[in-house]
């Protein structure tokens, strides 16, 4: 019985190493994680819509519009697995490879 378990564990270990090598090559998060993150951003954008409809001051409406815009962009970026607009702007202004 112990040799059977040993062979099984070796087989699982080999499979696990192969799978981890394949997963390392893939870009970004798993599909489920991207969907959950995207839905989270959609819900927060919904909070922004609520704030926009129910608050009266111009400043609160301005903040709600910013909340909606930021999280709508993040939801789209997460769904498509691309960087959000804020990261693309930062990369254009100050690229990472640049040093002093």
VOTILO-46203 format. One record per residue: z, x, y of N, C-alpha, C, O in turn; residue number from 1; residue in three letters. Coordinates in pm, whole numbers. Atoms other than C-alpha are relative to their C-alpha. Layout:
! VOTILO-46203
     n.c3     n.c1     n.c2    ca.c3    ca.c1    ca.c2     c.c3     c.c1     c.c2     o.c3     o.c1     o.c2   seq   type
        Z        X        Y        Z        X        Y        Z        X        Y        Z        X        Y   NUM    Ala
...
! end
This chain:
! VOTILO-46203
     n.c3     n.c1     n.c2    ca.c3    ca.c1    ca.c2     c.c3     c.c1     c.c2     o.c3     o.c1     o.c2   seq   type
        0       80     -119        0        0        0        0       85      126      -65       50      224     1    Unk
       -8      -83     -119       79      278      243     -136       65       31     -170       82      148     2    Unk
      131      -59      -27     -267      438      197      -95     -105       60     -180      -71      143     3    Unk
       84      106      -57     -431      104      274       31      -18      148      -60      -32      230     4    Unk
      -39       13     -141     -234       72      597      -44      121       81      -86      108      196     5    Unk
       42     -122      -67     -311      433      685     -150       -3       29     -192       31      140     6    Unk
      144       10      -21     -685      378      638      -34     -103      107     -123      -83      190     7    Unk
       22      105      -99     -668       60      841       31       52      141      -44       27      235     8    Unk
      -36      -53     -132     -491      235     1128     -101      104       48     -132      108      166     9    Unk
      102      -97      -38     -745      520     1123     -128      -70       45     -191      -30      143    10    Unk
      120       76      -36    -1030      271     1131       16      -66      137      -77      -63      218    11    Unk
      -24       63     -130     -875       82     1423        2      103      112      -47       76      222    12    Unk
       -6     -105     -101     -813      407     1609     -140       46       37     -170       66      155    13    Unk
      138      -40      -27    -1178      512     1574      -72     -106       82     -143      -75      178    14    Unk
       63      110      -72    -1296      170     1689       51       -9      142      -26      -33      234    15    Unk
      -61        7     -131    -1055      174     1980      -56      110       92      -85       85      209    16    Unk
       55     -109      -82    -1180      515     2100     -144      -27       40     -183        1      153    17    Unk
      139       32      -33    -1542      401     2080       -6     -107      107      -84      -97      202    18    Unk
        1      111      -97    -1468       82     2268       47       48      137      -10        7      238    19    Unk
      -49      -47     -129    -1272      262     2540     -105       88       68     -116       87      191    20    Unk
      106      -82      -59    -1561      507     2590     -110      -90       59     -164      -61      166    21    Unk
      100       93      -50    -1803      216     2628       50      -72      124      -25      -88      220    22    Unk
      -57       72     -114    -1570       30     2865       10       89      123       -2       41      236    23    Unk
       -9      -92     -113    -1528      341     3081     -134       13       72     -138       39      192    24    Unk
      132      -11      -61    -1902      347     3141      -35     -122       84     -115     -113      177    25    Unk
       31      121      -73    -1908      -11     3266       58        6      141      165       62      163    26    Unk
      -44       -2     -138    -1879      -63     3640       94     -117       26       70     -228      -21    27    Unk
      -86      107      -48    -1592     -263     3789       92      -59     -105      113       -3     -213    28    Unk
      -97       69       84    -1348     -506     3636      -70      -86     -105     -193     -101     -103    29    Unk
       54       95       97    -1394     -741     3345      -39     -128       71        8     -156      181    30    Unk
       51      123      -59    -1570    -1068     3412      114      -98       31      115     -161      137    31    Unk
     -110       94      -22    -1252    -1274     3373       83       39      122      122      -47      200    32    Unk
      -77      -47     -115    -1067    -1058     3625      -74      -28      129      -13      -68      228    33    Unk
       78       27     -120    -1350    -1092     3875        3     -148       35       11     -184      152    34    Unk
       -5      144      -24    -1349    -1471     3833      135      -38       57      142     -114      154    35    Unk
     -133       34      -49     -972    -1492     3881       20       49      144       73      -25      227    36    Unk
      -14      -50     -136     -982    -1271     4191      -83      -82       97      -39     -112      207    37    Unk
       86       80      -86    -1271    -1470     4332       62     -137       27       60     -185      140    38    Unk
      -65      130      -18    -1090    -1801     4274      123       10       90      151      -80      168    39    Unk
     -116      -21      -86     -778    -1660     4438      -43        6      146       21      -54      232    40    Unk
       49       -9     -137     -976    -1573     4749      -52     -135       50      -36     -167      167    41    Unk
       47      134      -38    -1137    -1919     4750      119      -89       37      112     -164      134    42    Unk
     -120       79      -31     -790    -2078     4741       60       40      135      101      -47      212    43    Unk
      -55      -44     -129     -671    -1866     5033      -92      -42      114      -44      -77      221    44    Unk
       92       51     -102     -986    -1956     5227       23     -150       23        9     -198      135    45    Unk
      -35      141      -13     -892    -2319     5157      123      -19       87      131     -116      163    46    Unk
     -117        4      -89     -556    -2252     5322      -45       20      145        7      -44      236    47    Unk
       54      -21     -134     -752    -2123     5621      -66     -126       55      -52     -157      173    48    Unk
       62      127      -43     -951    -2448     5634      108     -100       39       95     -171      139    49    Unk
     -113       89      -32     -624    -2644     5626       60       37      135       86      -50      218    50    Unk
      -56      -46     -127     -486    -2432     5909      -93      -33      116      -47      -73      223    51    Unk
       98       27     -105     -805    -2476     6109        1     -147       40      -11     -180      158    52    Unk
        3      144      -28     -793    -2855     6080      130      -52       61      127     -147      138    53    Unk
     -128       58      -38     -423    -2903     6145       70       65      118      164        7      172    54    Unk
      -66      -65     -114     -329    -2656     6419      -83      -22      126     -205      -36      120    55    Unk
       64       39     -125     -407    -2721     6784      -39      117       90     -139      108      161    56    Unk
       26     -107      -97     -396    -2388     6970     -125       79      -36     -164       88     -153    57    Unk
      122      -79       22     -705    -2174     7014       31      126      -80      -50      170     -162    58    Unk
      -36     -122       73     -522    -1868     6887       16      -27     -149      -32       52     -231    59    Unk
      -17       32      142     -424    -2036     6559     -133      -34      -65     -155       -1     -182    60    Unk
      134       29       54     -780    -2163     6514      -79      130      -18     -153      145     -115    61    Unk
       65     -131       11     -909    -1809     6579       50       75     -124      -30      131     -199    62    Unk
      -56      -66      118     -671    -1669     6315      -46      -68     -128      -73        0     -228    63    Unk
       46       73      119     -773    -1942     6069     -145       34      -31     -182       50     -147    64    Unk
      141      -38       22    -1142    -1858     6120       -9      140      -60      -92      165     -148    65    Unk
       -4     -135       57    -1064    -1492     6051       43       -1     -146      -12       71     -228    66    Unk
      -48       13      137     -873    -1588     5738     -109      -54      -91     -128       -5     -203    67    Unk
      108       59       79    -1162    -1801     5615     -111      103      -22     -159      120     -134    68    Unk
      111      -95       10    -1425    -1536     5690       35      117      -93      -45      156     -178    69    Unk
      -40     -115       82    -1230    -1250     5531        5      -36     -147      -45       38     -232    70    Unk
      -16       36      141    -1147    -1436     5211     -127      -57      -62     -147      -45     -182    71    Unk
      129       44       53    -1488    -1598     5175      -84      122      -37     -148      124     -142    72    Unk
       73     -123       30    -1644    -1252     5195       58       69     -123      -17      118     -208    73    Unk
      -64      -63      117    -1391    -1117     4944      -31      -77     -128      -50      -16     -233    74    Unk
       32       80      119    -1459    -1406     4705     -141       27      -47     -166       41     -167    75    Unk
      139      -29       35    -1833    -1342     4715      -12      142      -56      -81      165     -155    76    Unk
        6     -140       46    -1784     -966     4678       60       14     -140        6       87     -223    77    Unk
      -60       -7      133    -1553    -1014     4378      -90      -64     -104     -101      -14     -216    78    Unk
       86       68       97    -1791    -1257     4212     -122       84      -35     -167       85     -150    79    Unk
      119      -81       23    -2087    -1021     4252       31      144      -38      -60      221      -71    80    Unk
      -44     -137       30    -1884     -703     4188      -66      102       92     -116      205       48    81    Unk
       47      -92     -103    -1996     -540     4512      114       21       98      206      -59      103    82    Unk
     -107      -20      -97    -1780     -391     4787       -6     -106      111     -114     -149      150    83    Unk
        0       99     -108    -1669     -637     5057      -52       61      130      -66      183      141    84    Unk
       57      -43     -127    -1807     -617     5410       89      100       71       40      196      130    85    Unk
      -92      -92      -68    -1494     -447     5545      -11      142      -57       -7      239       18    86    Unk
       13     -133       60    -1532     -159     5297     -135       62       33     -144      183       55    87    Unk
      131      -54      -37    -1903     -126     5372       -2       47      144      -65      149      174    88    Unk
       -7      -43     -141    -1831     -108     5746       78      130       10       35      222       80    89    Unk
      -78     -124       -1    -1561      155     5689      -80      118      -55      -73      229       -2    90    Unk
       82     -107       59    -1798      355     5470     -109       45       97     -144      163      100    91    Unk
      103      -37      -98    -2065      344     5743       60       77      117       -2      170      170    92    Unk
      -65      -65     -114    -1821      446     6016       56      136      -39       37      234       32    93    Unk
      -64     -124       43    -1631      710     5822      -24       20     -149       56      -27     -230    94    Unk
       27      -22      144    -1789      820     5491      109       83      -66      173      166       -1    95    Unk
     -107      -69       73    -1552      951     5223      -28      148      -18       65      229      -12    96    Unk
       35     -138       30    -1739     1275     5154       13       93      119        6      215      104    97    Unk
       -8      -80     -123    -1700     1392     5511      138       61       16      239       -8        5    98    Unk
     -129      -68      -22    -1428     1650     5573       -1       73      131     -108       98      188    99    Unk
      -13      -68     -130    -1299     1825     5884      -17      146      -13      -10      218       87   100    Unk
! end
